[in-house]
Each structure stands twice: as structure tokens, then as C-alpha cells.
């Protein structure tokens, strides 16, 4: 289970990597990249860095290649700024959250359209039988209308 220190280190690595990509990594293949999350193992030996890229599939592939080639520089800077005994290895993974969110939005739109269709059909509908199909016990002195 990850502790408070582990979360703090992950947040700090996220900031360091994002600043390095903005200021020091000058690879032309690097697109408009956003570091979304960093997850550390329990022993702080390995860091999984999740990122998103704005653009088409070529931009995503080029950014992935640029990040792989800059891994050594980024790890060195993480080690220098954190001054840990063991600098965690960095592995970059494309974050699938934007695509998943888009799929969920499309499914919600379909559900809304289906709900609107059901509501429009129900607007002019009438009951097949009585409006209240349940027998109601008449109060004292009243006659049951259905008998």
C-alpha cells in the first residue's frame, strides 16, 4: 500500500518531468504532451509516467519515441532534484483516459436519445386498462366503483 511519502514523490516526479519536457527536451518529435499521472512502486524503484498527446496517431507515435529517447536525461534530472538513494526508473505509458471519456460521452448521448424517444412515445399514450389497476378497499359507507 502506498504511503504519503510515496504520493509526494510521485507528485514531485510528475512536476520535474513536465518542467523538463517544457524547458530542456528539444526533440522535434515531441508534440503537445501533458503528463497526467505518475505511479511509483511500493519500494520507489520504478515510476510509471502517464501522458496524453494532442494530435493524430503520428503525433502520438513521434511523442512516444521522443520520450523513450529522453528517458535517461529525465531520470538523471529526477535523481538530481530528489536526491534519493536510488533513482526510480521511468517508463512512459500513453494515458487512455481521453479516449475512454469520449466513448462514455457517446454512450451517454445514445442513452439520452433513447430516453427522449421513450418520453415522446409516452407523451400521447394512454393506459390499456384502468388508470389505477389495483383494487382499493372502499372507505366505510362508500361503494366500490368496480363492482
Secondary structure, DSSP 8 states (H G I E B T S, - for coil): ---HHHHHHHHHHHHHHHHHHHHT---TT--EEEEEEEEE-TTS-EEEEEEEEES-HHHHHHHHHHHHHTHHHHHHHHHHHH--SS--EEEEEE--HHHHHHHHHHHHHHHHHHHHHHHHHHHT---SS-SS-S-----TT---TT-
